[in-house]
Amino acid sequence: MPAGTMGAVASLGVVSKLVLLVLFVFSVVSWAIIIAKWRGFSVADREEQRFLSVHAKTQDRDELRRQARRLPASPSAVVFLGIMDRLAPDHDGEASGRRGEGEDHPVPERAYLERVVGHIMQGQISRQEAYLPFLATTGNTTPFIGLLGTVLGIIDAFQEIGKLGTASIAAVAPGVAEALVATAAGLLTAIPAVIAYNYFLTRIRKSVFRAESFSIELMNALPARPKHAGARA
């Protein structure tokens, strides 16, 4: 931080310094969330691509299930496991696949599987949106917190002017400049948070779209639920 800015901060009143401290805490937490979410989305994208690549190359559901368990950050893998667990609980590898397709374990109704997919997708969205509300709060509130610090700083500056008994530019400018530090700090805290929040929402929408497309493809590939021969109208 430039020496002039450091001097301006040091000369601020107690309330203005508290405002800057609050903004500093918001900034540190926001950047921690931004870095953590960036890494999380990068891992999720890599695992998503790996799972979709494996799914495109093989139709062996047992192998896909094993691969999906190794890719917990992939939304499509989580959807796949959720559906497969309803079709054929994985108790004994290959044998479980046969049991899931046997007569004793008919395919669940499509409406039920669609509800399962919807529940899983909501869980994935909630997981990906974790901590994003803090970024939104930071972007919405820190400019006003900075403005509060500026207003309080200007009040202090005018009180000093009243004590000096002069309103020349030389007397007014230093106090106003010091007060505006809080506004600048508020904007510097809010701008990265708003940019990151909107960027992460875009990535979430893309991730959800890929997972929903995969779930539709998977549901269409499932065998139809067998009708009972003894059913009556």
Steps between C-alpha positions, in 0.01 A plus 500: 500500500644845411640709784244772434216254541655354814526849643141571413385180672710576809346846529141373488280499807420191705161439334647530150777257590240253626321533167822423315559200725154365418570547128835325538331198660241489221776518241710222654203264536379581147837423344524177699160395363592605146820294503332198659206508257733544203692189601179310569350580161827411326500157667130449421552587133793260468312216665188573294698475177664177614169338591325606179798371302482161675124490453539563127752215465331222699151373572610276788300636790716331762810666357320832477393463861857437610623802304220719632596422861849633426359829371286639784524858372337414166125584504429249221682227693291576808181483292612171346570346840168625636304335220704179502456462875123505448516256211748251648663556841868419463553216747719263304631666185390307192237296680323812616460610140327173417273531802406852399379376163324191629131444549528537878631855459292671230600838367348776718242728349643776285322768703677375813839505328432851373430612856824336609691687230334827601594444864861419407526806276369724778765357728771569241378856449497561875854363530631714215325812629649462849653828627391693190242694704790649695646634174161648412473656845851641468422651161177655623603633840868596496451809277252631757733413786772695322260786444418498870869532579529788255204684650639458849842613379355811338313581820828481688666715233237773531526492876872563464429783255263653756771486761753663266251768399592488129343336192786540255578217254820429691297431813215308332687281250706282739199401710284420198780300339545296816126437523484374140742219586206308649297534178793374294548207739131411476509499120822299488335242725170487311617489137692167514216342701235601245711385204574165666137448603369550147778286352433211737127515432575464129717196568227348717244542221733330252570217743130445569421504127760229433374285786136539395588410141680190625207403723256526208725281287538248782127487572421441134749211492335320791279198423127552526331394822347156440123472526355233725313235304234472767416870505132587461340820382 
